[in-house]
Amino acid sequence: MHHWQPSITCGLVWVEEASCCEAYVLCWEARQCEAGQYFVRRRTVAGVFEETARGPYGPAVVAWRELAARHACRRRTAS
Ligand SMILES: [Zn+2]
């Protein structure tokens, strides 16, 4: 289970990879006073960004792949 919290970023955010429909986006944030951090970002129905798995690349990628695999695509099931 992933713990989601409001995504408040203070540095430059780069998009590494986006899943289908951009449901989950693997991001990297460059920080001025510490090492850059990876995290998984999603947008809620309210249009607010939330993030999870903040930290080093490995665990963030694992979380992103797991979440992306769970994405139930409306575009794919509609036809
Ligand atoms: Zn999709």
PDB file of the backbone (N, CA, C, O) and the ligand in Angstrom, with CONECT records:
HET     ZN  A 101       1
ATOM      1  N   MET A   1       0.850  -1.201   0.000  1.00  0.00           N
ATOM      2  CA  MET A   1       0.000   0.000   0.000  1.00  0.00           C
ATOM      3  C   MET A   1       0.881   1.244   0.000  1.00  0.00           C
ATOM      4  O   MET A   1       1.871   1.311   0.728  1.00  0.00           O
ATOM      5  N   HIS A   2       0.530   2.190  -0.788  1.00  0.00           N
ATOM      6  CA  HIS A   2       1.319   3.405  -0.882  1.00  0.00           C
ATOM      7  C   HIS A   2       0.683   4.534  -0.091  1.00  0.00           C
ATOM      8  O   HIS A   2      -0.534   4.720  -0.097  1.00  0.00           O
ATOM      9  N   HIS A   3       1.522   5.269   0.577  1.00  0.00           N
ATOM     10  CA  HIS A   3       1.048   6.417   1.337  1.00  0.00           C
ATOM     11  C   HIS A   3       1.179   7.671   0.474  1.00  0.00           C
ATOM     12  O   HIS A   3       2.283   8.081   0.116  1.00  0.00           O
ATOM     13  N   TRP A   4       0.045   8.264   0.150  1.00  0.00           N
ATOM     14  CA  TRP A   4       0.050   9.455  -0.715  1.00  0.00           C
ATOM     15  C   TRP A   4      -0.049  10.701   0.131  1.00  0.00           C
ATOM     16  O   TRP A   4      -0.794  10.751   1.109  1.00  0.00           O
ATOM     17  N   GLN A   5       0.703  11.696  -0.254  1.00  0.00           N
ATOM     18  CA  GLN A   5       0.639  12.971   0.449  1.00  0.00           C
ATOM     19  C   GLN A   5       0.699  14.083  -0.585  1.00  0.00           C
ATOM     20  O   GLN A   5       1.155  13.871  -1.709  1.00  0.00           O
ATOM     21  N   PRO A   6       0.236  15.272  -0.202  1.00  0.00           N
ATOM     22  CA  PRO A   6       0.271  16.392  -1.151  1.00  0.00           C
ATOM     23  C   PRO A   6       1.684  16.610  -1.666  1.00  0.00           C
ATOM     24  O   PRO A   6       2.642  16.582  -0.894  1.00  0.00           O
ATOM     25  N   SER A   7       1.813  16.825  -2.965  1.00  0.00           N
ATOM     26  CA  SER A   7       3.135  17.003  -3.565  1.00  0.00           C
ATOM     27  C   SER A   7       3.530  18.468  -3.520  1.00  0.00           C
ATOM     28  O   SER A   7       3.018  19.294  -4.275  1.00  0.00           O
ATOM     29  N   ILE A   8       4.452  18.769  -2.617  1.00  0.00           N
ATOM     30  CA  ILE A   8       4.953  20.141  -2.507  1.00  0.00           C
ATOM     31  C   ILE A   8       6.428  20.116  -2.892  1.00  0.00           C
ATOM     32  O   ILE A   8       7.253  19.578  -2.155  1.00  0.00           O
ATOM     33  N   THR A   9       6.758  20.687  -4.026  1.00  0.00           N
ATOM     34  CA  THR A   9       8.127  20.655  -4.506  1.00  0.00           C
ATOM     35  C   THR A   9       8.741  22.050  -4.432  1.00  0.00           C
ATOM     36  O   THR A   9       8.065  23.061  -4.621  1.00  0.00           O
ATOM     37  N   CYS A  10      10.025  22.072  -4.154  1.00  0.00           N
ATOM     38  CA  CYS A  10      10.698  23.376  -4.027  1.00  0.00           C
ATOM     39  C   CYS A  10      11.821  23.514  -5.047  1.00  0.00           C
ATOM     40  O   CYS A  10      12.452  24.568  -5.128  1.00  0.00           O
ATOM     41  N   GLY A  11      12.077  22.482  -5.814  1.00  0.00           N
ATOM     42  CA  GLY A  11      13.140  22.550  -6.812  1.00  0.00           C
ATOM     43  C   GLY A  11      12.588  22.325  -8.208  1.00  0.00           C
ATOM     44  O   GLY A  11      11.375  22.314  -8.415  1.00  0.00           O
ATOM     45  N   LEU A  12      13.485  22.147  -9.156  1.00  0.00           N
ATOM     46  CA  LEU A  12      13.094  21.831 -10.528  1.00  0.00           C
ATOM     47  C   LEU A  12      12.620  20.388 -10.591  1.00  0.00           C
ATOM     48  O   LEU A  12      13.293  19.492 -10.080  1.00  0.00           O
ATOM     49  N   VAL A  13      11.475  20.154 -11.208  1.00  0.00           N
ATOM     50  CA  VAL A  13      10.950  18.794 -11.324  1.00  0.00           C
ATOM     51  C   VAL A  13      11.051  18.328 -12.768  1.00  0.00           C
ATOM     52  O   VAL A  13      10.549  18.980 -13.683  1.00  0.00           O
ATOM     53  N   TRP A  14      11.702  17.202 -12.955  1.00  0.00           N
ATOM     54  CA  TRP A  14      11.842  16.605 -14.279  1.00  0.00           C
ATOM     55  C   TRP A  14      10.983  15.361 -14.353  1.00  0.00           C
ATOM     56  O   TRP A  14      10.929  14.574 -13.408  1.00  0.00           O
ATOM     57  N   VAL A  15      10.310  15.184 -15.482  1.00  0.00           N
ATOM     58  CA  VAL A  15       9.527  13.972 -15.689  1.00  0.00           C
ATOM     59  C   VAL A  15      10.428  12.909 -16.296  1.00  0.00           C
ATOM     60  O   VAL A  15      10.963  13.089 -17.390  1.00  0.00           O
ATOM     61  N   GLU A  16      10.593  11.815 -15.591  1.00  0.00           N
ATOM     62  CA  GLU A  16      11.417  10.715 -16.083  1.00  0.00           C
ATOM     63  C   GLU A  16      10.593   9.821 -17.005  1.00  0.00           C
ATOM     64  O   GLU A  16      10.983   9.561 -18.144  1.00  0.00           O
ATOM     65  N   GLU A  17       9.457   9.358 -16.505  1.00  0.00           N
ATOM     66  CA  GLU A  17       8.599   8.483 -17.288  1.00  0.00           C
ATOM     67  C   GLU A  17       7.159   8.685 -16.866  1.00  0.00           C
ATOM     68  O   GLU A  17       6.868   8.901 -15.689  1.00  0.00           O
ATOM     69  N   ALA A  18       6.259   8.615 -17.835  1.00  0.00           N
ATOM     70  CA  ALA A  18       4.837   8.725 -17.533  1.00  0.00           C
ATOM     71  C   ALA A  18       4.147   7.438 -17.944  1.00  0.00           C
ATOM     72  O   ALA A  18       4.422   6.889 -19.010  1.00  0.00           O
ATOM     73  N   SER A  19       3.251   6.961 -17.096  1.00  0.00           N
ATOM     74  CA  SER A  19       2.538   5.725 -17.417  1.00  0.00           C
ATOM     75  C   SER A  19       1.379   6.045 -18.357  1.00  0.00           C
ATOM     76  O   SER A  19       1.143   7.202 -18.707  1.00  0.00           O
ATOM     77  N   CYS A  20       0.662   4.996 -18.757  1.00  0.00           N
ATOM     78  CA  CYS A  20      -0.510   5.122 -19.626  1.00  0.00           C
ATOM     79  C   CYS A  20      -1.450   6.195 -19.082  1.00  0.00           C
ATOM     80  O   CYS A  20      -1.735   6.217 -17.885  1.00  0.00           O
ATOM     81  N   CYS A  21      -1.932   7.081 -19.948  1.00  0.00           N
ATOM     82  CA  CYS A  21      -2.828   8.186 -19.581  1.00  0.00           C
ATOM     83  C   CYS A  21      -2.171   9.166 -18.606  1.00  0.00           C
ATOM     84  O   CYS A  21      -2.847  10.027 -18.043  1.00  0.00           O
ATOM     85  N   GLU A  22      -0.875   9.039 -18.407  1.00  0.00           N
ATOM     86  CA  GLU A  22      -0.166   9.842 -17.416  1.00  0.00           C
ATOM     87  C   GLU A  22      -0.803   9.718 -16.040  1.00  0.00           C
ATOM     88  O   GLU A  22      -0.813  10.664 -15.252  1.00  0.00           O
ATOM     89  N   ALA A  23      -1.335   8.527 -15.770  1.00  0.00           N
ATOM     90  CA  ALA A  23      -1.960   8.286 -14.473  1.00  0.00           C
ATOM     91  C   ALA A  23      -0.934   8.414 -13.357  1.00  0.00           C
ATOM     92  O   ALA A  23      -1.214   8.972 -12.296  1.00  0.00           O
ATOM     93  N   TYR A  24       0.260   7.888 -13.615  1.00  0.00           N
ATOM     94  CA  TYR A  24       1.345   7.993 -12.642  1.00  0.00           C
ATOM     95  C   TYR A  24       2.596   8.462 -13.364  1.00  0.00           C
ATOM     96  O   TYR A  24       2.948   7.942 -14.423  1.00  0.00           O
ATOM     97  N   VAL A  25       3.252   9.431 -12.791  1.00  0.00           N
ATOM     98  CA  VAL A  25       4.443  10.004 -13.422  1.00  0.00           C
ATOM     99  C   VAL A  25       5.637   9.855 -12.479  1.00  0.00           C
ATOM    100  O   VAL A  25       5.595  10.245 -11.313  1.00  0.00           O
ATOM    101  N   LEU A  26       6.688   9.281 -13.025  1.00  0.00           N
ATOM    102  CA  LEU A  26       7.932   9.162 -12.260  1.00  0.00           C
ATOM    103  C   LEU A  26       8.708  10.471 -12.438  1.00  0.00           C
ATOM    104  O   LEU A  26       9.085  10.843 -13.549  1.00  0.00           O
ATOM    105  N   CYS A  27       8.932  11.147 -11.330  1.00  0.00           N
ATOM    106  CA  CYS A  27       9.573  12.465 -11.383  1.00  0.00           C
ATOM    107  C   CYS A  27      10.890  12.461 -10.630  1.00  0.00           C
ATOM    108  O   CYS A  27      11.138  11.617  -9.768  1.00  0.00           O
ATOM    109  N   TRP A  28      11.715  13.416 -10.975  1.00  0.00           N
ATOM    110  CA  TRP A  28      12.942  13.655 -10.242  1.00  0.00           C
ATOM    111  C   TRP A  28      12.991  15.140  -9.907  1.00  0.00           C
ATOM    112  O   TRP A  28      12.798  16.003 -10.764  1.00  0.00           O
ATOM    113  N   GLU A  29      13.255  15.405  -8.631  1.00  0.00           N
ATOM    114  CA  GLU A  29      13.303  16.805  -8.208  1.00  0.00           C
ATOM    115  C   GLU A  29      14.732  17.190  -7.851  1.00  0.00           C
ATOM    116  O   GLU A  29      15.365  16.540  -7.020  1.00  0.00           O
ATOM    117  N   ALA A  30      15.233  18.236  -8.472  1.00  0.00           N
ATOM    118  CA  ALA A  30      16.564  18.752  -8.159  1.00  0.00           C
ATOM    119  C   ALA A  30      16.435  19.718  -6.987  1.00  0.00           C
ATOM    120  O   ALA A  30      15.674  20.684  -7.037  1.00  0.00           O
ATOM    121  N   ARG A  31      17.188  19.438  -5.941  1.00  0.00           N
ATOM    122  CA  ARG A  31      17.126  20.295  -4.759  1.00  0.00           C
ATOM    123  C   ARG A  31      18.447  21.024  -4.587  1.00  0.00           C
ATOM    124  O   ARG A  31      19.515  20.508  -4.916  1.00  0.00           O
ATOM    125  N   GLN A  32      18.346  22.211  -4.074  1.00  0.00           N
ATOM    126  CA  GLN A  32      19.547  23.036  -3.954  1.00  0.00           C
ATOM    127  C   GLN A  32      20.497  22.548  -2.870  1.00  0.00           C
ATOM    128  O   GLN A  32      21.711  22.521  -3.076  1.00  0.00           O
ATOM    129  N   CYS A  33      19.963  22.166  -1.730  1.00  0.00           N
ATOM    130  CA  CYS A  33      20.818  21.913  -0.575  1.00  0.00           C
ATOM    131  C   CYS A  33      20.994  20.429  -0.286  1.00  0.00           C
ATOM    132  O   CYS A  33      21.670  20.077   0.681  1.00  0.00           O
ATOM    133  N   GLU A  34      20.412  19.556  -1.085  1.00  0.00           N
ATOM    134  CA  GLU A  34      20.590  18.135  -0.847  1.00  0.00           C
ATOM    135  C   GLU A  34      20.507  17.392  -2.179  1.00  0.00           C
ATOM    136  O   GLU A  34      20.222  17.990  -3.217  1.00  0.00           O
ATOM    137  N   ALA A  35      20.755  16.105  -2.139  1.00  0.00           N
ATOM    138  CA  ALA A  35      20.723  15.304  -3.355  1.00  0.00           C
ATOM    139  C   ALA A  35      19.305  15.276  -3.934  1.00  0.00           C
ATOM    140  O   ALA A  35      18.321  15.371  -3.200  1.00  0.00           O
ATOM    141  N   GLY A  36      19.220  15.147  -5.242  1.00  0.00           N
ATOM    142  CA  GLY A  36      17.932  15.067  -5.903  1.00  0.00           C
ATOM    143  C   GLY A  36      17.152  13.843  -5.438  1.00  0.00           C
ATOM    144  O   GLY A  36      17.735  12.848  -5.006  1.00  0.00           O
ATOM    145  N   GLN A  37      15.843  13.929  -5.531  1.00  0.00           N
ATOM    146  CA  GLN A  37      15.004  12.827  -5.071  1.00  0.00           C
ATOM    147  C   GLN A  37      14.017  12.430  -6.152  1.00  0.00           C
ATOM    148  O   GLN A  37      13.492  13.271  -6.882  1.00  0.00           O
ATOM    149  N   TYR A  38      13.776  11.133  -6.239  1.00  0.00           N
ATOM    150  CA  TYR A  38      12.747  10.618  -7.134  1.00  0.00           C
ATOM    151  C   TYR A  38      11.452  10.458  -6.367  1.00  0.00           C
ATOM    152  O   TYR A  38      11.462  10.257  -5.152  1.00  0.00           O
ATOM    153  N   PHE A  39      10.345  10.544  -7.068  1.00  0.00           N
ATOM    154  CA  PHE A  39       9.049  10.266  -6.459  1.00  0.00           C
ATOM    155  C   PHE A  39       8.032   9.974  -7.558  1.00  0.00           C
ATOM    156  O   PHE A  39       8.250  10.292  -8.727  1.00  0.00           O
ATOM    157  N   VAL A  40       6.923   9.365  -7.161  1.00  0.00           N
ATOM    158  CA  VAL A  40       5.844   9.065  -8.093  1.00  0.00           C
ATOM    159  C   VAL A  40       4.728  10.071  -7.839  1.00  0.00           C
ATOM    160  O   VAL A  40       4.313  10.280  -6.699  1.00  0.00           O
ATOM    161  N   ARG A  41       4.251  10.685  -8.905  1.00  0.00           N
ATOM    162  CA  ARG A  41       3.229  11.706  -8.764  1.00  0.00           C
ATOM    163  C   ARG A  41       1.956  11.285  -9.489  1.00  0.00           C
ATOM    164  O   ARG A  41       2.004  10.670 -10.554  1.00  0.00           O
ATOM    165  N   ARG A  42       0.841  11.622  -8.902  1.00  0.00           N
ATOM    166  CA  ARG A  42      -0.451  11.396  -9.561  1.00  0.00           C
ATOM    167  C   ARG A  42      -1.301  12.645  -9.355  1.00  0.00           C
ATOM    168  O   ARG A  42      -1.031  13.465  -8.479  1.00  0.00           O
ATOM    169  N   ARG A  43      -2.320  12.765 -10.172  1.00  0.00           N
ATOM    170  CA  ARG A  43      -3.229  13.893 -10.053  1.00  0.00           C
ATOM    171  C   ARG A  43      -4.584  13.364  -9.582  1.00  0.00           C
ATOM    172  O   ARG A  43      -5.133  12.438 -10.180  1.00  0.00           O
ATOM    173  N   THR A  44      -5.114  13.943  -8.529  1.00  0.00           N
ATOM    174  CA  THR A  44      -6.395  13.487  -8.000  1.00  0.00           C
ATOM    175  C   THR A  44      -7.529  14.050  -8.847  1.00  0.00           C
ATOM    176  O   THR A  44      -7.308  14.899  -9.710  1.00  0.00           O
ATOM    177  N   VAL A  45      -8.745  13.572  -8.594  1.00  0.00           N
ATOM    178  CA  VAL A  45      -9.905  14.065  -9.340  1.00  0.00           C
ATOM    179  C   VAL A  45     -10.093  15.562  -9.115  1.00  0.00           C
ATOM    180  O   VAL A  45     -10.683  16.252  -9.946  1.00  0.00           O
ATOM    181  N   ALA A  46      -9.589  16.058  -7.989  1.00  0.00           N
ATOM    182  CA  ALA A  46      -9.695  17.494  -7.693  1.00  0.00           C
ATOM    183  C   ALA A  46      -8.621  18.300  -8.417  1.00  0.00           C
ATOM    184  O   ALA A  46      -8.588  19.527  -8.321  1.00  0.00           O
ATOM    185  N   GLY A  47      -7.742  17.606  -9.142  1.00  0.00           N
ATOM    186  CA  GLY A  47      -6.701  18.302  -9.885  1.00  0.00           C
ATOM    187  C   GLY A  47      -5.484  18.653  -9.052  1.00  0.00           C
ATOM    188  O   GLY A  47      -4.663  19.482  -9.443  1.00  0.00           O
ATOM    189  N   VAL A  48      -5.379  18.006  -7.889  1.00  0.00           N
ATOM    190  CA  VAL A  48      -4.255  18.273  -6.990  1.00  0.00           C
ATOM    191  C   VAL A  48      -3.209  17.173  -7.163  1.00  0.00           C
ATOM    192  O   VAL A  48      -3.552  16.003  -7.329  1.00  0.00           O
ATOM    193  N   PHE A  49      -1.946  17.554  -7.123  1.00  0.00           N
ATOM    194  CA  PHE A  49      -0.869  16.572  -7.223  1.00  0.00           C
ATOM    195  C   PHE A  49      -0.616  15.914  -5.876  1.00  0.00           C
ATOM    196  O   PHE A  49      -0.570  16.572  -4.837  1.00  0.00           O
ATOM    197  N   GLU A  50      -0.452  14.597  -5.923  1.00  0.00           N
ATOM    198  CA  GLU A  50      -0.048  13.846  -4.740  1.00  0.00           C
ATOM    199  C   GLU A  50       1.174  13.031  -5.108  1.00  0.00           C
ATOM    200  O   GLU A  50       1.385  12.710  -6.278  1.00  0.00           O
ATOM    201  N   GLU A  51       1.978  12.696  -4.116  1.00  0.00           N
ATOM    202  CA  GLU A  51       3.196  11.948  -4.397  1.00  0.00           C
ATOM    203  C   GLU A  51       3.390  10.828  -3.391  1.00  0.00           C
ATOM    204  O   GLU A  51       2.844  10.850  -2.288  1.00  0.00           O
ATOM    205  N   THR A  52       4.195   9.836  -3.808  1.00  0.00           N
ATOM    206  CA  THR A  52       4.543   8.731  -2.929  1.00  0.00           C
ATOM    207  C   THR A  52       5.923   8.217  -3.324  1.00  0.00           C
ATOM    208  O   THR A  52       6.466   8.595  -4.362  1.00  0.00           O
ATOM    209  N   ALA A  53       6.477   7.358  -2.489  1.00  0.00           N
ATOM    210  CA  ALA A  53       7.761   6.700  -2.767  1.00  0.00           C
ATOM    211  C   ALA A  53       8.891   7.691  -3.005  1.00  0.00           C
ATOM    212  O   ALA A  53       9.747   7.452  -3.857  1.00  0.00           O
ATOM    213  N   ARG A  54       8.911   8.788  -2.278  1.00  0.00           N
ATOM    214  CA  ARG A  54       9.996   9.774  -2.442  1.00  0.00           C
ATOM    215  C   ARG A  54      11.308   9.213  -1.900  1.00  0.00           C
ATOM    216  O   ARG A  54      11.349   8.646  -0.808  1.00  0.00           O
ATOM    217  N   GLY A  55      12.364   9.376  -2.667  1.00  0.00           N
ATOM    218  CA  GLY A  55      13.662   8.886  -2.227  1.00  0.00           C
ATOM    219  C   GLY A  55      14.535   8.497  -3.403  1.00  0.00           C
ATOM    220  O   GLY A  55      14.465   9.114  -4.466  1.00  0.00           O
ATOM    221  N   PRO A  56      15.364   7.464  -3.216  1.00  0.00           N
ATOM    222  CA  PRO A  56      16.284   7.048  -4.280  1.00  0.00           C
ATOM    223  C   PRO A  56      15.552   6.425  -5.468  1.00  0.00           C
ATOM    224  O   PRO A  56      14.373   6.081  -5.383  1.00  0.00           O
ATOM    225  N   TYR A  57      16.277   6.290  -6.569  1.00  0.00           N
ATOM    226  CA  TYR A  57      15.698   5.843  -7.839  1.00  0.00           C
ATOM    227  C   TYR A  57      15.046   4.458  -7.753  1.00  0.00           C
ATOM    228  O   TYR A  57      13.901   4.283  -8.171  1.00  0.00           O
ATOM    229  N   GLY A  58      15.776   3.473  -7.209  1.00  0.00           N
ATOM    230  CA  GLY A  58      15.300   2.083  -7.214  1.00  0.00           C
ATOM    231  C   GLY A  58      13.894   1.894  -6.673  1.00  0.00           C
ATOM    232  O   GLY A  58      13.014   1.451  -7.410  1.00  0.00           O
ATOM    233  N   PRO A  59      13.656   2.215  -5.405  1.00  0.00           N
ATOM    234  CA  PRO A  59      12.321   2.022  -4.836  1.00  0.00           C
ATOM    235  C   PRO A  59      11.249   2.845  -5.536  1.00  0.00           C
ATOM    236  O   PRO A  59      10.106   2.400  -5.646  1.00  0.00           O
ATOM    237  N   ALA A  60      11.595   4.028  -6.007  1.00  0.00           N
ATOM    238  CA  ALA A  60      10.614   4.868  -6.705  1.00  0.00           C
ATOM    239  C   ALA A  60      10.184   4.218  -8.016  1.00  0.00           C
ATOM    240  O   ALA A  60       9.008   4.253  -8.375  1.00  0.00           O
ATOM    241  N   VAL A  61      11.145   3.623  -8.730  1.00  0.00           N
ATOM    242  CA  VAL A  61      10.820   2.960  -9.998  1.00  0.00           C
ATOM    243  C   VAL A  61       9.936   1.736  -9.742  1.00  0.00           C
ATOM    244  O   VAL A  61       8.974   1.492 -10.470  1.00  0.00           O
ATOM    245  N   VAL A  62      10.272   0.979  -8.710  1.00  0.00           N
ATOM    246  CA  VAL A  62       9.481  -0.208  -8.370  1.00  0.00           C
ATOM    247  C   VAL A  62       8.040   0.198  -8.073  1.00  0.00           C
ATOM    248  O   VAL A  62       7.098  -0.431  -8.556  1.00  0.00           O
ATOM    249  N   ALA A  63       7.876   1.254  -7.274  1.00  0.00           N
ATOM    250  CA  ALA A  63       6.536   1.738  -6.921  1.00  0.00           C
ATOM    251  C   ALA A  63       5.804   2.218  -8.170  1.00  0.00           C
ATOM    252  O   ALA A  63       4.616   1.945  -8.345  1.00  0.00           O
ATOM    253  N   TRP A  64       6.519   2.938  -9.039  1.00  0.00           N
ATOM    254  CA  TRP A  64       5.900   3.473 -10.247  1.00  0.00           C
ATOM    255  C   TRP A  64       5.412   2.348 -11.165  1.00  0.00           C
ATOM    256  O   TRP A  64       4.298   2.402 -11.687  1.00  0.00           O
ATOM    257  N   ARG A  65       6.269   1.314 -11.359  1.00  0.00           N
ATOM    258  CA  ARG A  65       5.895   0.191 -12.228  1.00  0.00           C
ATOM    259  C   ARG A  65       4.684  -0.542 -11.664  1.00  0.00           C
ATOM    260  O   ARG A  65       3.779  -0.934 -12.401  1.00  0.00           O
ATOM    261  N   GLU A  66       4.680  -0.720 -10.349  1.00  0.00           N
ATOM    262  CA  GLU A  66       3.579  -1.442  -9.695  1.00  0.00           C
ATOM    263  C   GLU A  66       2.270  -0.673  -9.861  1.00  0.00           C
ATOM    264  O   GLU A  66       1.236  -1.260 -10.180  1.00  0.00           O
ATOM    265  N   LEU A  67       2.318   0.632  -9.646  1.00  0.00           N
ATOM    266  CA  LEU A  67       1.123   1.467  -9.779  1.00  0.00           C
ATOM    267  C   LEU A  67       0.662   1.520 -11.233  1.00  0.00           C
ATOM    268  O   LEU A  67      -0.533   1.428 -11.514  1.00  0.00           O
ATOM    269  N   ALA A  68       1.611   1.670 -12.151  1.00  0.00           N
ATOM    270  CA  ALA A  68       1.268   1.761 -13.571  1.00  0.00           C
ATOM    271  C   ALA A  68       0.593   0.473 -14.043  1.00  0.00           C
ATOM    272  O   ALA A  68      -0.317   0.515 -14.871  1.00  0.00           O
ATOM    273  N   ALA A  69       1.042  -0.677 -13.515  1.00  0.00           N
ATOM    274  CA  ALA A  69       0.478  -1.964 -13.913  1.00  0.00           C
ATOM    275  C   ALA A  69      -0.958  -2.106 -13.426  1.00  0.00           C
ATOM    276  O   ALA A  69      -1.751  -2.839 -14.017  1.00  0.00           O
ATOM    277  N   ARG A  70      -1.289  -1.401 -12.344  1.00  0.00           N
ATOM    278  CA  ARG A  70      -2.630  -1.495 -11.775  1.00  0.00           C
ATOM    279  C   ARG A  70      -3.613  -0.560 -12.456  1.00  0.00           C
ATOM    280  O   ARG A  70      -4.819  -0.659 -12.232  1.00  0.00           O
ATOM    281  N   HIS A  71      -3.111   0.344 -13.283  1.00  0.00           N
ATOM    282  CA  HIS A  71      -3.948   1.337 -13.951  1.00  0.00           C
ATOM    283  C   HIS A  71      -4.995   0.660 -14.840  1.00  0.00           C
ATOM    284  O   HIS A  71      -4.651  -0.076 -15.765  1.00  0.00           O
ATOM    285  N   ALA A  72      -6.250   0.911 -14.557  1.00  0.00           N
ATOM    286  CA  ALA A  72      -7.339   0.385 -15.385  1.00  0.00           C
ATOM    287  C   ALA A  72      -7.682   1.447 -16.414  1.00  0.00           C
ATOM    288  O   ALA A  72      -8.258   2.487 -16.096  1.00  0.00           O
ATOM    289  N   CYS A  73      -7.313   1.158 -17.659  1.00  0.00           N
ATOM    290  CA  CYS A  73      -7.408   2.190 -18.677  1.00  0.00           C
ATOM    291  C   CYS A  73      -8.802   2.284 -19.264  1.00  0.00           C
ATOM    292  O   CYS A  73      -9.327   1.303 -19.791  1.00  0.00           O
ATOM    293  N   ARG A  74      -9.405   3.468 -19.174  1.00  0.00           N
ATOM    294  CA  ARG A  74     -10.739   3.661 -19.742  1.00  0.00           C
ATOM    295  C   ARG A  74     -10.668   3.655 -21.269  1.00  0.00           C
ATOM    296  O   ARG A  74     -11.577   3.160 -21.937  1.00  0.00           O
ATOM    297  N   ARG A  75      -9.574   4.213 -21.822  1.00  0.00           N
ATOM    298  CA  ARG A  75      -9.456   4.266 -23.276  1.00  0.00           C
ATOM    299  C   ARG A  75      -9.428   2.862 -23.869  1.00  0.00           C
ATOM    300  O   ARG A  75      -9.999   2.602 -24.928  1.00  0.00           O
ATOM    301  N   ARG A  76      -8.731   1.939 -23.139  1.00  0.00           N
ATOM    302  CA  ARG A  76      -8.544   0.607 -23.664  1.00  0.00           C
ATOM    303  C   ARG A  76      -9.822  -0.216 -23.554  1.00  0.00           C
ATOM    304  O   ARG A  76     -10.112  -1.022 -24.438  1.00  0.00           O
ATOM    305  N   THR A  77     -10.603  -0.021 -22.465  1.00  0.00           N
ATOM    306  CA  THR A  77     -11.777  -0.852 -22.239  1.00  0.00           C
ATOM    307  C   THR A  77     -13.023  -0.271 -22.925  1.00  0.00           C
ATOM    308  O   THR A  77     -14.049  -0.945 -23.008  1.00  0.00           O
ATOM    309  N   ALA A  78     -12.942   0.951 -23.406  1.00  0.00           N
ATOM    310  CA  ALA A  78     -14.115   1.615 -23.975  1.00  0.00           C
ATOM    311  C   ALA A  78     -14.508   1.012 -25.323  1.00  0.00           C
ATOM    312  O   ALA A  78     -15.695   0.943 -25.639  1.00  0.00           O
ATOM    313  N   SER A  79     -13.544   0.579 -26.115  1.00  0.00           N
ATOM    314  CA  SER A  79     -13.841   0.129 -27.471  1.00  0.00           C
ATOM    315  C   SER A  79     -14.350  -1.295 -27.525  1.00  0.00           C
ATOM    316  O   SER A  79     -14.641  -1.806 -28.607  1.00  0.00           O
TER     317      SER A  79
HETATM  318 ZN    ZN A 101      -4.548   4.458 -19.757  1.00  0.00          ZN2+
END
